[in-house]
Amino acid sequence: MSKSLNIILLVGLFALYGCEKDPTTNDEKTAFKSYSVYEGESLTSMQLTNEFTFKFNAQGLLVLRTNRSYFNGLLQGTWYSDFQYQDNTIVESRSSDMNMSVPYLRMFHLLNKDRLVVTDSIVVLSNSNNTVNHYTYENGHRIYNYLDDTMNSGSVFAWKGDNQTHEYLIVGLMGRQEIAAYEYGNKLNTIDFGDFWLDGEKSKNLPEKCTEPNYEYTYTYKIESDGFVSERITAVSSPGGAPYRYEKIVYHR
């Protein structure tokens, strides 16, 4: 599966909800408590592939995320992320249904004063491998991320106003290589995965198209009367070609 189709799942895997409103109320248009992901070669043949559910504490902070993965309608496995809040650091412990009591990975999310993640320290407990992701921002938007303590690999995000227009890959001494360009309509983006994690990347409007060197993604949405986005369908094609793959995300509140 290509990068941009995977990014929707990665967003769900790394998103942390920082809304201060009580999650049991319905006055937060962007809040959702779970979402389901369907994939298939046509709009009529899509099957459930993933379910994400979120548990919040009384302050509206995410304390548990559960991901169930399916293949041909059968549950393949369940993964859990438990979140502990310590001043300006959030400790995420990941485990699976194979052994819920023993995490296989920990992530330490270090926040700045705006509650945006500036570093992710990833510790794989099974083999002691460590990775550190760094993020920088301008005007509240994430503009750069790089791995470990080198500037030779990472991504650069370009913005026009409050909409992300391009993503570039840093390729060592070769410089920037464009890997994604986005087009927008005038529909407001109310898909919000959290104050401190994604506000630095969230565009003001919903993207309608993303173009990569080898792929093209077209997005359509189902929007409720109060602005809540309840469905997002992604059609995948070669640039200029007909869609051959679809993904649908259904958001539940």
Secondary structure, DSSP 8 states (H G I E B T S, - for coil): --HHHHHHHHHHHH------S-TTSS--TT--SEEEEEEESSTTS-EEEEEEEEEE-TTS-EEEEEEEEEETTEEEEEEEEEEEEETTEEEEEEEETTBTTS-SEEEEEEE-TTS-EEEEEEEETTTTEEEEEEEEEETTEEEEEEETT-SSEEEEEEEETTEEEEEEEEEGGG-EEEEEEEEEEEEE------HHHHTTT--SEEEEEEE-SS-EEEEEEEE-TTS-EEEEEEEEESTTS---EEEEEEEE-
